[in-house]
């Protein structure tokens, strides 16, 4: 039997910068990241992260990406990407 995706989780992380980045009137004091973990029915876990640029990445993963991936077989990652993208 092919392993399947059992769960997809997401969490946000805001990290203060030691030195703010200043672009004229715009001051960046921290960086926001989304952390995503995917667990298979066999117990394997994959973790990824990316800058959110203050976008609603956590909500988008919960609403659209996670439901597309949960209970899907792991044998064709390209197909899974296409399903989530659609």
WOPE-V312481 format. One record per helix or strand of 3 or more residues. SS is the DSSP state (2 for helix, 1 for strand). FROM is the first residue (numbers start at 1). LEN is the number of residues. If there is no record, write none. Layout:
ss,from,len
SS,FROM,LEN
SS,FROM,LEN
This chain:
ss,from,len
1,4,20
1,26,15
1,45,7
2,57,13
2,77,9
